[in-house]
């Protein structure tokens, strides 16, 4: 199979979408498939892509406003520059976000090959421009990361039978149990008697961080000696004109810090910024929290943390309940409900004292359902079915 991927930024710092794309491309390459990649922005993953991509092409834009000639002139060089992409047997275009779908549609016509769209987020609107509608109509299949995300898109009018659900996977050889919990604690300079709650992800209002900080303050005021570690930076904040605005993100981060001060817990809360070694952070934690307030499509943090043996308390929203199943569904709380989250944290925070085998059950849950190999199996199956038609 010849996989032709459309990506935004080749970066591991933006979030799960970009990380998933890299893992899919790398995984398919290791299985002998040819990989080509078109992208908008370079980043820290560019050199990694170069190790296995047969073709890499940076372009300016995936779509344009038909009323603005300058945007059309910005778009056309990109689509024409892809003329020299080799088309071999079983070629298929993989569109990593619906914002790229018009480009995928045009490229599919030029090359006479099918394309598939990968939905990793729910729709933010039901009002799509004609370019996206053309793309939706002509995409051979749609892949979503959860059943809930599929349902979110079906409500927009896409036929349910055009969807396949493929859950995200995690690297089980990377995310694993710590060999010595107390050594990791010492490495982080955290006393053994301190309970640690962690958050890993972008600093965004949709992620429910105010709820987490409020609930954590209730936990501390109940008498539990605890630390909240918040890992991540503000990303994808937008101004009123719809353009990315880094200052809006920094403003939100200052708001969160001030909230911890107002609640009198600033000494218990550490804003870590970007953390490269998230494995160590999961291992040092007693509980990881994903307090999302939007229709979280999946939640990679959950499977990463649980693969490390650290339980996760998360919002009952989006695709999250599809991960926390069986005994783990009792860790779900109502989105935005500080009291519910505080109760769940209070109940979970001392698990090491009463249930020493929980860490292994967390990991076994991930090994059974959410590995990279299982994700690549699912993606590969759909793409081969489309490419061979």
C-alpha angles and dihedrals in degrees: 000000000000109000115201108190128197113206138170109214127359093225137123092204101071101065149265097322094065094040092051091051092052093048092048093050093044093045094049090047090054088054091057101262121139114245127206122174134197117190144168104217133025122226145157092306095058094093091047091053090050089062093068110012117103091198132023125181129176116205137179106237145359096209143008143209106256091215093057114071092192091061091050090051088050091051102045100065089056096053093044092048089064093063090099095055103121115242113208134167115306096014117169134175117230114202108200096197135020090240087073096049099102091055089049089052094050092045091050090055093047093049098031092231131124127253136210126204121218114210111202095159134042120252115274092203141012091219106090126174121245092262094060092042089055089050094048091049095051103038109113095213140358124218122200131187094228142015090246092056088050090053091048089058095041087061086062091062104265112137113255094224091064092067134092122187117218117174121221119257136209135216103260092188089059102036104055144136117288114251091216118021094189092051090055090048090052090049089056091043092238119143117239093243094057117096114221127212117185139193122195120187145064120320100246134141090237089062093067098234093153088058091050095049091046093049092046090054089056089051092052093045089053087067102263114136101225145154128215115209114194113193120188146060134249107269134169098021114156136205125225091272091059096251122128110266117190092190091063088057094050089048090055091049090053088050091054092049090050090050091057089050092049090051091049095240101104091119089056096050125074122188102206101181116210112358115199094188100058090155091067090046092054091046094051092050129089093202134011117208130207104185098176121170098188128069093283103206096212122324114232090193090069096058093040092052095044091048085059089052096252116129121232130221109200145167119274092238142106116350095336095098088056089065101039097059133145113013090354096065089080086073092068120106134188112272113256093009108127094183093052091048092046090051091050092049092047090051095045103037096084097044093122090065097051107026113033092170095059093092091059092047090052091053094045089053090057094043089055099050117006114050128132090245092056091049093049090046090057097045093045093051093054095044094048091050090052096042094051096051 
